[in-house]
Structure formats: C-alpha cells, structure tokens
Amino acid sequence: MGEHGIEQGVTAAQGFAAAAVQCGIKEGSTKPDLTVVLSDRPANVAAVFTQNRAAAAPVILSRERANNGRATAVVANSGNANACTGPQGLQDARDMSAAVAQRFGLSDDDVLVLSTGVIGVPLPMPKILHGIDRLEPSADAGLDFAHAIMTTDTRQKVYAVEREIGGVNVRIGGAAKGSGMIHPNMATLLGVITTDAQVEPQFLHSSLKSAVDLTFNMISIDGDTSTNDAVLVLANGAAGGTLIGEGTAGAELFSRALLDVCTTLAKEIVRDGEGAHCLIEIRVTGAHSGSDARQIARSISASALVKTAVFGADPNWGRVLCAAGYSGGELDPDRATLHLDDICLLRLGTGMPYDRSRATELLRQPLVTFSLDLGLGDGAAVAWGCDMSYDYVRINAEYTT
Amino acid sequence: MGEHGIEQGVTAAQGFAAAAVQCGIKEGSTKPDLTVVLSDRPANVAAVFTQNRAAAAPVILSRERANNGRATAVVANSGNANACTGPQGLQDARDMSAAVAQRFGLSDDDVLVLSTGVIGVPLPMPKILHGIDRLEPSADAGLDFAHAIMTTDTRQKVYAVEREIGGVNVRIGGAAKGSGMIHPNMATLLGVITTDAQVEPQFLHSSLKSAVDLTFNMISIDGDTSTNDAVLVLANGAAGGTLIGEGTAGAELFSRALLDVCTTLAKEIVRDGEGAHCLIEIRVTGAHSGSDARQIARSISASALVKTAVFGADPNWGRVLCAAGYSGGELDPDRATLHLDDICLLRLGTGMPYDRSRATELLRQPLVTFSLDLGLGDGAAVAWGCDMSYDYVRINAEYTT
C-alpha cells in the first residue's frame, strides 16, 4: 500500500492511477475538465445508470460495456454532457474511449466513458482528443480526478476506507460529483469507486445496487434522474486474498465497507448542493412498509417547501407532514409523531408546545434532523436533502450563459 | 341578470351572494380572511378534493357533504389550513359550518367548508365565530370573496362567462386562489365556481372532473397536492331553462363554458405563482398516448431547472428534454422536435442553430411557449408553469414567521 494516500479516493486502492488535464471544454473555465482513472490490470466492474429515457451517449455506451463485467479504465469529462446529441454523440463517446484505449494500450471495450455538463451541445472532439494525449496517470492524482468531474460543485468529494477482509488489507475509495439540488430533477450525479479487493462480478453488482439504493438513491428520487447519472465500481483484485462472493466469509464486510463509502459520498453531495447551507436528514420509522418509508423520507427531503422553511429557520412542521401525505405512502396524521432533533413538534397528530427560539437555533446548524414516526408498522428509512436558498436560483438561472 | 356584475366571479350567476370580513386569523394581517358564498336556494354541487393522505379537516368534512350532491353555502377562511389538527380540527370545521347554517337559516349539511394557510395550528374559533356573525352577503361581493381566500397571492383571481344554453342565458363564474409554485407540492389551490344553470348532479360532477383534469390538474402534479386543495361548483338553476345532463342539447355547451372558466382561473394561478415573472406554456404533441403527453407536459412545467433557465432567459433546451426523459412517458430523443415560440431549437434529436438574442428576448415575455413534438403517436396535452425566481425562495422562507 505504502505510497498510496487513502485521501486520494479513486487511487487509494492498489493498482489504480489517475490523471486530469484542462482541455478547454467549457469556454472561460480554467479547471481541469478531462480525467481518467485506470487499473494496472483488468478489473471486474459493476454499474448503475440513470433511468432517464433521454440517456446520454456515454451512458448508452458504458451501460453496454459494463454488462460484460470487465473494465480497465474510466474516462470522464465535465462541461458537456454529450446528451441529446444523436448518432454523432454516440460516435464521439466511442472515439473518446478509442483514444484512451490507444493511449494506454487497452482494447476499446475496456474503457468506460462518463460525461457531465450542458445538454445538447456536441463534444469539442479535437480538444478532447488532444487532452487525452496529454494524460499522465499517477497514483497521487485521485483528487485531480475528483476535481475534473466537478461542475457547479464547490469542492472535491472523495472518500476511502481500509478493511481487513479475507486475511488481507483491502481499500475501497471513490470520488463523486453532484451539484444541483440533486432532487427532484437536478444535476448529474457521478460516482466512481475503485477497490483492490477480489470480488466476483455478480456479487459486486448486487453489493453496489444495495448500497446505491440506501445512499445515492436516497438523495435522488427514482425516475427523476438526469440524463447522465452513473455510479460504478471497479475491483481489480490487486490486494490478493480470497475471492469475495455471495456467501463467502468476506461478503458482509465488503458490502458494509462499500456502503460506508457510498454513504459518505452521497452525504457530501447533498452537503454541497447548490446554494445549500445545511444537510437535512429525514429519519422515518414506523412506516407500513420499507418502501413506504423510503417514499415518505424522499418526499420530505425533496419538498421545496420543507427546504425553504429550513433555509428560513422556520419550524413549520406542517410542511413535513404535508410532504409525507402526498408521497404515496400510508399515513394517518393522528398516529404521526415528529421530532426536530430532540424537540417533539407533533405527538400522535397533535402539535406540541416547544421552545421556538431553540428550534430556530437547531435549524441554523449544519445538520438538521427530522425524525418522523408513523406508528403504523416496522418500515424505516433515511433520506438526505439540503435547504433551498437564493443561491440555488442564482446558480441555475446562470448555468449555461 | 341586471344588477349582477359578471366581473364578480362567484356572484356573477343569479341567486348567489357573498360576504367577507377580517376576523384576525393571521396576526398582523389586515386583509379579509373569512368569507362565504351562498345561494338563495339549494344548489346541486360537485367537487374534486386533494389526494393528500393528510387531508385537512375541512376537506374531510366537505368531501362527505359534497357526496350528497346538494349544498347551499360555502364558507372559507385563509391564514389557517386547519390541517393536521386532529379531532379538534374536525370539530372546529363542523362548528364553522354550524355557525354559518345558523346565521343563514340552513341545515349544517348544506354548508361546505374550505380553509387555507398554515398547517398544524388550531383555528382561532372565537375569532371565526365572531366573524361569521358579521357576514352580510350581497351580490356585489364576489371580489371580496376572492380577496378573502388569498394567502400569498398578489391579486384576486375571478372569471365568469355568459352563454345561451337551452334557451336561457346562464352564467358560470368563479374565484380561485393559488400562490405557491403550485407544483410539485406547493400551496393550496382553491377554486369555487357557481352557476345559475340547471345541471343534473352526476353530469355536473363529470363535467367538473374533465375540466379539472385539463386545467387545475395540469398546473398541479397528481399526488403532489396540498392538504387542502379543493375545486367545487354549485349549480342553483336560478336561470331556469331545461335541465342539463348527459346527452342533452346543452351538455356540450355547458361543459365547454365550465372548461373556459377553469382554464382562465388555472392560468391566472400560475401567472401569479410566487415570485413568477411569466407564464410558461408547455405544448406536447406526437406522444405515444394521451397520458404520456400529460405526464411529459407536467414534468417539464414542474422542472426547477426549466423554471430557473426561463428566469435566467437562458434557452437551455437540454433541460426541457431531460425533464421529458424522466417523466415516465415514452421518449426517443432522435424523434423529438422542440420549438420555443416559433424558433426551432431541436429537430429530430439534433440541436438547430438559432438566433440566441431573439430566443433570450422571447424568454423575457409574459408568455413563454415551448412546443415539443415527440414523433411517436397522437397523444397531446398542454400544461402550464411559471419561472422560478429569488422571490420564490424569499416568500417560502418567510411564510409562517
């Protein structure tokens, strides 16, 4: 492990290197906008993509390739989503991957492509191809990768963990980008995770799917995804150890570690939501079912009225219950109990007296927690959102121009 | 007809009178907040209510009573939604209706109740009961009714039409309140419509349901309704003429006139959306089905990214296609053609060159029209939204306090 810094995210695990350059995709921007992460050997890959019917060209290409279960490199650009770009867009995504394959001695099929940025504008391919020629991978460039995929994000989002699994130390690390309000229909979410664990492809996929459902999907409403959303994990096995698969000794540990990485990255995305001042955690218990709990938690976290109330430090708990009420999940207001942190606002349908100035104070903290018990069953879920401020409007009104 | 002004909305039709007082429900407010509209004879009634599971007490009460098909009066208050107020809330709604019944010599069941405002706070019943005592109905108070139901609305919304149906002149008029961004989960929508036509109760209901689906439901996403949304129509038959019912000569004319009233009121609500500068009309054609067209049109009109792009006068058409893509309706980007007014932005999946400064100019007009043809079938729909500005955040961050 040695020289690899765990703080590097996608290059924390052994055998992974990254590189990033600024190739000028977005006029006037000086940040790096083209990046690659690659493994020194073929890796197993699992991926989850947007359900949007206008899926971007790189999504169409990468979805097909990830289905093979193997990949060696991921190339990503920001500043242009290569979405709604027709047949030319698909060709451009292929050409991007071919250029990366050629530069690093891989076959085209080993390269996945991710893009994020403005929709409907053709990729400036000469700039991108020239940029690919200049990529010089190193194990210290994980933060550069995280920087290059940013759009309106204000900071890099990286995280990695180290665990002893199957007799060896393995690392799982990743980078993510969010920006946007994330929900209901906001900016692209990208997550790239790498690990040096040896993981059987099908198990890698089911682990990722479970983790994404509890994390990235709890900050982004199903079906309300951007044209480019993608989360993927590459497992290159460089740490050695026994193969991790369904039912093996290390399975549980690996899944939990992957969930840790996804949880941290997902919460970082929300914390850095456009114009956000705080992270709002919505804890739902006592729901009729687990899926009801998820629906209700997400509905509350996505409510513009809840988000603006928190921004205004206004303990307007009616908006929380209203959002629960239209979520589609079962709700009986007379059985509902709601807390803001440790302040009980509502008990079994009746509003409670509370210290308003303390509630206001709690709403001004960096983490605001609402706990809603529905009193109907055992379903539980947690979702995350952020407050909604003037800056959200400013950022999104000025995005392309 | 004579003395009745058609500009009075709910009192445009014969036999209807209204009254409004300021009873002080919301501290510091000086606008009228309690109002009644009543017919000089029993009327047939049809109503459509919120699907929210946390339906407010007045909704629970009025839904039950409207099922009888008869009503004589509607009492409404603003400043307090009487929602999430438990058994006491239901008792308060009953007491409100009983006081109105007593004051005007009606039976309790003849009185429907509507409330809008803050959720989770008990109604100040002494103030309301005292207010009811002071109501003095007149045929010239339709605008007062419209004023009294406003919350953050900036102006009254009233409209009425006069048509010759079945050999007599009939009027259909109404008042509405919206405020909020209307979607995805915004403030209460109330619509009260009165007519002096003689209309058979079942036909009245099916006419209202059809009109609401094409109008109020195209500015408010199904399931994403507030705790208090309600649209109702009272038909007192004071104009005489033959009974209008399914299959009768006047049926079509009546339905079309009711649709006119609902369309105008719905568009007025959007135009007066919190912080709105313009009305955005989304016209979808060529959809796989009518329901796909509706889903897609509403998804686009509700997209915060589309709304902020219009506010920023940014012809970012990718956001329009993205919102269509996650709507759940069928979409093939390569068959999609999009116009902003008469400017073609996208033809069969390919972005078109266009005059950017003219597009920007069009986005600054009071009416912004996007027309999306999906090239898949015959489904068509129209939805309305408004842009999203800093003021939206300000209004909603400051609402209760």
Interface residues (C-beta under 8 A of the other chain):
Chain A: Q51 N52 R53 A54 A55 A81 A83 C84 T85 G86 P87 V118 I119 G120 V121 P122 G180 M181 P184 N185 M186 G223 D224 T225 S226 T227 S299 A302 S303 A304 L305 T308 A309 F311 G312 D314 N316 W317 G318 R319 L321 C322 A323 A324 G325 Y326 G328 G329 E330 L331 D332 P333 D334 L346 G349 T350 G351 M388 S389 Y390 Y392 V393 R394 N396 A397 E398 Y399 T400 T401
Chain B: Q51 N52 R53 A54 A55 A81 A83 C84 T85 G86 P87 V118 I119 G120 V121 P122 G180 M181 P184 N185 M186 G223 D224 T225 S226 T227 S299 A302 S303 A304 L305 T308 A309 F311 G312 D314 N316 W317 G318 R319 L321 C322 A323 A324 G325 Y326 G328 G329 E330 L331 D332 P333 D334 L346 G349 T350 G351 M388 S389 Y390 Y392 V393 R394 N396 A397 E398 Y399 T400 T401
